[in-house]
Amino acid sequence: MTLVKVRFLDDLEGWAVGHAGVVLHSRDGGLNWDKQLDGVLAADIELQEAKQVAEAARDAEKAQERLAQAQQLVDDGPDKPFLDLLFVDARNGIVVGAYGLAFVTHDGGLTWQSMRSRIDNPSGLHLYSIERVGTDLFIAGEQGTLLRSSDEGKTFESLASPYEGTTFGLQSTNAGSILAFGLRGKAFESKDRGDTWQRLDTLQPVTLTSGLRLEDGSVLLADESGRVLRFQQGGTKASVLKITQPSYFTGMAQAANGSLIISSARGMLSSADAVESPEQINE
């Protein structure tokens, strides 16, 4: 089973999502995991909700279209991955994924509800990332999809995107802004809740794959060529960390001692053996 994203609320409680629509939960810091959701159950939840919507719908054509999409989801089997997740506390969380999949839980993952009717994504575009900034929730996806919720995920509205290509990641900052990044090295920052965006200079047109906010307020962005870019708080042009073992980087985290942990196609790396000047991380 390929896992795509892992997030922990604290030292013990965390969730992971990945292929086949799987959602896993750990209560002991990752030593043990329980499955809370998979693609079969997710498809059934979506189908049952689509049937309920169809029975009460005023727009019969739209309701039947959703019902057909839900039935197709069931017929396809569990072949669609979840790509990101966000838990705001131990009970309330959202998972998003391919073909517009989005589910919410209010009991720590014991039960799930479809969010398709809450999200303005009629074409079922892939949803790659979800992030929280203050009281707002943001979702980003393919073909310039940018969505914002100001009511704790009850509804999401479309935002004008600064880029028509795919956004693979979102990263909040200490200053309360949000970064969106993705294909061809495109990266943008919004300081006004996603209403307007400023272009960031990533130096090369290489697809960006992951982001990380450091304790000092700076933000790192990694790309598929093995570069790790650093943006100082408020800065718009990147500096480049000198990586001794560049690879296709898939994720980053900062350890309790301040060191950088990187996941890659070659396995796990730490700044002690991956960054030529580890002190750059804690400058």
C-alpha positions in Angstrom: 0.0 0.0 0.0 1.5 3.4 -1.1 0.9 6.2 1.4 0.9 9.7 0.1 0.6 12.0 3.1 1.1 11.7 6.9 0.1 14.3 9.4 0.3 14.2 13.2 -1.6 16.5 15.6 0.9 15.8 18.4 3.5 13.2 19.5 0.9 10.4 19.5 -2.1 11.0 17.3 -1.9 11.1 13.5 -3.4 10.1 10.2 -2.1 8.9 6.9 -3.8 8.7 3.4 -2.9 7.1 0.2 -3.7 4.8 -2.7 -7.0 2.8 -2.8 -8.7 5.6 -0.9 -7.2 4.4 2.4 -7.2 6.5 5.6 -5.1 5.2 8.5 -5.1 6.4 12.1 -2.4 6.0 14.8 -2.8 6.8 18.5 0.7 5.8 19.5 3.1 7.9 17.5 2.9 5.7 14.4 3.8 2.4 16.0 0.4 0.9 15.2 -2.2 1.9 12.6 -5.9 1.2 12.2 -7.8 1.6 8.9 -10.7 4.0 9.1 -11.7 4.4 5.5 -10.9 2.8 2.1 -12.0 3.3 -1.5 -14.8 0.8 -1.3 -16.4 2.4 1.7 -15.8 5.9 0.4 -17.6 5.0 -2.9 -20.5 3.6 -1.0 -20.8 6.7 1.1 -20.8 8.9 -2.0 -23.4 6.7 -3.7 -25.8 6.8 -0.7 -25.5 10.5 -0.4 -26.0 11.0 -4.1 -29.2 9.0 -3.9 -30.5 11.1 -1.0 -29.7 14.3 -2.9 -31.4 13.0 -6.0 -34.6 12.3 -4.1 -34.9 15.9 -2.8 -33.2 17.7 -5.6 -34.8 20.7 -7.4 -32.3 20.4 -10.2 -33.0 16.8 -11.4 -30.4 16.9 -14.2 -27.6 17.9 -11.9 -28.7 15.4 -9.3 -28.8 12.6 -11.9 -25.3 13.6 -13.1 -23.9 13.3 -9.6 -25.7 10.0 -9.1 -24.1 8.7 -12.3 -20.7 9.8 -11.1 -21.2 8.1 -7.8 -22.2 4.9 -9.4 -19.1 5.0 -11.7 -17.0 5.5 -8.5 -18.5 2.2 -7.2 -18.1 0.4 -10.5 -14.4 1.5 -10.8 -13.5 0.0 -7.5 -10.9 1.4 -5.0 -8.5 2.8 -7.6 -8.5 6.4 -6.6 -6.0 7.8 -4.0 -6.5 10.3 -1.3 -3.7 12.9 -1.6 -3.9 15.1 1.5 -5.6 15.5 4.8 -6.0 18.1 7.5 -7.2 17.5 11.1 -7.9 20.7 13.0 -8.3 18.7 16.2 -8.7 15.1 17.3 -12.2 14.9 16.1 -12.6 17.1 13.0 -10.7 16.4 9.8 -11.0 16.4 6.0 -9.3 14.2 3.4 -9.1 15.1 -0.3 -8.0 13.3 -3.4 -8.2 12.3 -7.0 -11.3 13.1 -9.1 -12.7 15.5 -6.6 -12.9 13.1 -3.7 -13.4 14.9 -0.4 -14.7 13.5 2.9 -15.1 15.0 6.4 -15.3 13.4 9.8 -16.4 14.9 13.1 -15.6 11.9 15.3 -12.0 11.3 14.7 -12.5 9.2 11.7 -15.0 6.7 13.0 -17.6 7.9 10.4 -17.2 10.0 7.3 -19.5 12.1 5.1 -19.0 13.2 1.4 -18.2 16.8 0.8 -18.9 16.9 -2.9 -22.0 19.0 -2.5 -20.0 21.6 -0.4 -17.2 22.1 -2.9 -17.4 24.0 -6.2 -15.7 21.4 -8.4 -18.3 20.2 -10.9 -15.8 18.6 -13.2 -14.3 16.4 -10.4 -10.8 17.8 -10.8 -8.1 16.3 -8.7 -7.7 18.0 -5.2 -4.0 17.8 -4.2 -3.7 19.8 -1.1 -5.6 21.2 1.9 -4.2 23.8 4.4 -5.5 25.9 7.2 -4.6 29.6 7.7 -6.3 31.2 10.7 -9.9 30.3 10.5 -9.9 29.7 6.8 -9.4 26.4 5.0 -7.9 26.3 1.5 -7.9 23.5 -1.1 -5.8 23.4 -4.3 -5.9 21.2 -7.3 -5.5 20.7 -11.0 -6.2 23.3 -13.7 -5.8 26.2 -11.3 -8.3 25.0 -8.8 -8.3 27.1 -5.6 -11.0 27.0 -3.0 -11.6 28.7 0.3 -13.9 28.0 3.3 -14.6 30.6 5.9 -17.1 28.5 7.8 -15.0 25.6 9.1 -15.5 23.6 5.9 -19.2 23.8 5.7 -18.9 25.4 2.2 -16.1 26.2 -0.2 -16.0 29.0 -2.7 -13.8 29.2 -5.8 -11.0 31.8 -5.9 -9.4 33.5 -8.8 -6.2 31.5 -9.4 -3.0 33.2 -10.4 -2.0 30.2 -12.5 -4.1 28.0 -14.8 -1.8 25.0 -14.3 -1.9 22.4 -11.5 -1.1 23.4 -7.9 0.3 20.5 -6.0 0.8 22.1 -2.6 -0.3 24.8 -0.1 1.8 26.1 2.8 0.8 28.5 5.5 3.3 31.0 7.0 3.9 32.4 10.4 2.7 35.8 9.1 -0.7 34.4 8.3 -0.2 34.3 4.5 -0.5 31.2 2.3 1.8 29.9 -0.5 0.5 27.9 -3.5 3.0 26.0 -5.6 3.1 23.4 -8.4 3.9 22.8 -12.0 6.8 24.4 -13.8 8.2 26.0 -10.6 5.2 28.3 -10.2 4.7 29.6 -6.7 2.6 32.4 -5.4 1.9 34.0 -2.0 -1.4 35.6 -0.8 -1.5 37.9 2.2 -5.2 38.6 1.9 -6.9 35.2 2.3 -6.5 34.2 -1.3 -8.1 37.3 -2.9 -4.8 38.4 -4.6 -1.5 36.6 -5.2 2.1 37.7 -5.7 4.5 35.6 -7.8 7.6 34.1 -6.0 10.9 33.7 -7.8 11.8 30.0 -7.7 14.8 30.5 -10.1 14.0 27.5 -12.4 10.8 26.2 -14.0 10.9 22.8 -12.2 7.8 21.3 -10.7 7.5 21.9 -6.9 6.5 18.9 -4.9 6.4 19.8 -1.2 6.6 22.7 1.3 7.5 23.2 4.9 7.3 26.2 7.4 10.4 26.3 9.6 10.4 27.4 13.2 12.1 30.7 12.3 9.2 31.6 10.0 11.0 30.9 6.7 9.5 28.5 4.2 11.1 25.7 2.2 9.9 24.4 -1.1 11.3 21.2 -2.7 11.2 20.3 -6.4 11.4 17.1 -8.4 15.0 17.8 -9.4 16.2 17.7 -5.8 16.5 21.4 -5.1 15.3 22.8 -1.7 14.4 26.5 -1.9 14.3 28.7 1.1 12.1 31.9 1.3 12.8 34.1 4.2 9.7 35.5 5.9 8.3 38.2 3.7 10.8 37.5 0.9 9.9 36.8 -2.7 13.1 35.3 -4.1 14.5 32.0 -3.1 17.9 30.9 -1.9 19.0 27.3 -2.6 20.1 24.9 0.1 23.2 22.9 -1.0 22.0 19.4 -1.1 24.6 16.7 -1.3 22.2 13.9 -2.4 19.6 15.5 -4.7 16.7 13.3 -5.6 13.0 13.5 -6.3 11.9 15.0 -3.0 8.4 14.1 -1.8 8.1 15.6 1.6 9.8 17.5 4.4 9.6 17.9 8.2 11.5 19.7 10.9 12.6 17.5 13.8 12.5 18.6 17.4 16.2 19.4 17.3 15.7 21.7 14.3 17.2 19.4 11.7 15.5 18.9 8.4 14.0 15.4 7.4 13.4 14.8 3.7 11.5 11.9 2.1 12.7 11.1 -1.4 12.7 8.5 -4.1 15.9 7.2 -2.5 14.5 7.0 1.0 14.7 9.2 4.0 17.4 11.9 4.4 18.3 14.2 7.2 20.1 17.6 7.0 23.1 16.0 8.7 23.8 14.0 5.6 21.8 15.7 2.9 22.6 19.4 3.3 26.1 20.5 2.6 25.8 23.3 5.2 23.3 22.0 7.9 23.6 25.3 9.8 21.6 26.9 6.9 18.5 25.3 8.4 18.8 27.1 11.7 20.3 30.4 10.6 
